[in-house]
Amino acid sequence: MSEEFDRTFWEERYRSHTTNHHGRPNPQLIAETGELVPGTALDAGCGEGADAIWLASRGWRVTAVDIATTALRRAQEHAETLGGEIASRIDWVAADLTSWTPPDAHFDLVSTHYAHPATSPDVLFRRLAAAVAPGGTLLVVGHHPSDHISHGAGPEVHFTAEEIAASLDPDRWDILVAEARSRSVTDHGGREITIRDAVLRGRRRP
Ligand SMILES: C[S@@+](CC[C@H](N)C(=O)[O-])C[C@H]1O[C@@H](n2cnc3c(N)ncnc32)[C@H](O)[C@@H]1O
């Protein structure tokens, strides 16, 4: 597994530039959670906070975790510009997801988008799955192997939704979505490019 995705890497990345979604939430998050009744949510690897802020604006009480304090500071500042009600619904947590243990069976929604951990994705996703409350939702979005964009990294950041689904206990999980989806984004150079997401949505049985 790559050694480059440690805290230093992510801090340096955020110090040198911002991400390219301009504060917009991930479309897979909107599509997969827009109909859910708001409760407690964990955003694992929240970056500059667009997804956590969107969830809070919908009434979710969010725990947003990231290893990069530069990203968390920007996220918190962004949330505060949107008013106290949204900002007060988000707890920003600086932690390493490879060692930070979320409370067991606690969250109504656990969502993670392109977390790129410096560990096996399977290990991280199993730990995140354990944090989902009975009846709750796990949403994992990542770079599909057929995505030809390198994302500045090797093949270890790519996975299929089916691989994640296979790592979940079939006695405990219903898999509602496990597929690859293409979408257009604007890259750092301002060009429109097509990327391919792996999207896994599971529901933990009550
Ligand atoms: C590619 S960015 C995605 C950020 C955000 N989820 C998004 O979709 O825009 C990956 C994020 O995961 C965070 N991250 C990577 N490894 C982590 C770890 N071990 N613990 C906590 N956060 C981590 C990085 O700091 C970064 O913010």
The ligand as a Gaussian input file, in Angstrom:
#p B3LYP/6-31G(d) Opt

LIG

0 1
 C       -9.615000      12.798000      -2.151000
 S       -9.985000      13.656000      -0.663000
 C      -11.770000      13.608000      -0.623000
 C      -12.333000      14.651000       0.282000
 C      -13.871000      14.701000       0.310000
 N      -14.446000      13.499000       0.866000
 C      -14.413000      14.949000      -1.068000
 O      -15.088000      14.069000      -1.619000
 O      -14.160000      16.018000      -1.617000
 C       -9.567000      12.447000       0.581000
 C       -9.736000      12.988000       1.996000
 O       -9.508000      11.944000       2.934000
 C       -8.697000      12.433000       3.971000
 N       -7.963000      11.305000       4.533000
 C       -7.084000      10.512000       3.894000
 N       -6.588000       9.587000       4.723000
 C       -7.193000       9.801000       5.924000
 C       -7.086000       9.165000       7.188000
 N       -6.268000       8.145000       7.393000
 N       -7.840000       9.641000       8.199000
 C       -8.675000      10.699000       8.015000
 N       -8.809000      11.325000       6.830000
 C       -8.072000      10.891000       5.795000
 C       -7.798000      13.454000       3.308000
 O       -7.223000      14.393000       4.194000
 C       -8.751000      14.099000       2.324000
 O       -9.423000      15.189000       2.885000

